[in-house]
Amino acid sequence: MSVLTRSRTAKVLGGIALVGASALVLAGCSGTSTPTETDDASAFEFPIDCDAAEPASYTPTYESTSEGPGTDLTYKIGTALPVTGNLAFLGPPEIGGTEFAASVVNAADKGITVDLIQGDSGDTDNKAYETEIPRLLGEGATAVIGAASSGTSLQFIDQVIAADAIQFSPANTSAAFTGYEDNGLYWRTAPSDVLQGEVLGNLIAGDGNETLGLIVLNDSYGTGLACFTKKAFEAAGGEVVAASLYNTGDTNFSSQVEDVLAADPDAIALVTFEEVKTIIPELIGAEYPADKLYFVDGNLANFGDEFDEGTLAGAKGTYPAVDPAAISDYRDDLQAFWTGEGNEELADFTYAPESYDAVILLALAALEAGSTAGPDVAAHLQQVSGGTGDGTKCTTFEECADIIIDGGVADYDGVSGPVTFNEVGDPTEATIGVFQYGDDNNYEFLNLG
């Protein structure tokens, strides 16, 4: 085993990875809390079947009978984003992104007005979606933005599809959605975790770690990302020596921490949501070095004074993102809009760009279709994203709307990236950012790799 230098000084060393989704082979995963039995009791058996949930081959048929462009449309869009639950820290940036986008669309006055109906997804423990989704659909929403959690989205996707409404997530990353039989009504601006897993696994190996342990949320998101991380880490020559699962709603993680620490891994990846706030003190209390901890999009947050100074110094994490410097104007404008509406300043911007782009793309597709009906809008989403390859590049709603109104084809490149949907509603390229924590327990973007 190589000798590793474990510094607690945050360094600007990492990078961002640009990966073409269409160039990757998807391998889904499903979770179980029961490890597979083996004849050798001392051998570690990965507790997730990474072949069981490989995305099915499914290509929807899109049909639209409407004609655009629209001239006087009112588009009711609901949101099912996490106001409560284990991803509530993602609520403000995502909600802010949708409200900011709606204000931009409405101010442009290009023939479409967005009527945003905010709702709460909750999580699979409190099940807020059980009352919120019927309410949103009952109020006339023909598109629902959310949920943030893949596992939560899977709880109500069939209900939204049955209502002929679009479900559009800014943050779902589970590979399970790629082949989901959704009648073409499910879309997302976040890339599949096949991408993040590849980046994370290579990052951990590239930092000189030879063995890896994982603590994993036992749902579609957690088990999938764990599988893709394992695949990349092992392809780079590493070995996964421990993995322990927990379920949504669990509050005690001592057994998971003990199981993983017992394997003495060089690094530990935390594939969790907000439960990480309970897991971190146990790991640090056991004197596991912070600079060998790796976070993911479900838990990468600015913790600040929630922990003692220096608690997380040197820890790294990943989430789908562009270089923050490239969208600094957007962040400033979103912050000004959000606080101007009487809200507290945003502490994080995770998935705020993807949420903004979700509203803009829906509005452009509806404008082009001349309709706000779910199937009509769905039939135009790939084209306005540039997925058909014959549009004119544009980067604002107003610019793209003018192209559509003049009879052209708009190709929207958003603040979250080019987007460019394929035929099943997945973005075909995405950027995965690598971040590192400093002494203040907040993270900073690292240099482009």
Secondary structure, 3 states (H helix, E strand, C coil): CCCCCCCCCCCCCCCEEEEEHHHCCCCCCEECCCCCCCCCCCCCCCCEECCCCCCCCCCCCCCCCCCCCCCCEEEEEEEEECCCCCCHHHHHHHHHHHHHHHHHHHHHCCCEEEEEECCECCCCCCCCHHHHHHHHHHCCCCEEEECCCHHHHHHHHHHHHHCCCEEEECCCCCHHHCCCCCCCCEEECCCCHHHHHHHHHHHHHHCCCCEEEEEEECCHHHHHHHHHHHHHHHHCCCEEEEEEEECCCCCCCHHHHHHHHHCCCCEEEEECCCCHHHHHHHHHHCCCCHHHEEECCCCCCCCHHHCCCCCCCCCEEEEECCCHHHHHHHHHHHHHHHHHCCCCCCCCCCCHHHHHHHHHHHHHHHHHHCCCCHHHHHHHHHHHCCCCCCCEEECCHHHHHHHHHCCCCEEECECCECCCECCCCCECEEEEEEEEECCCCCEEECCCC
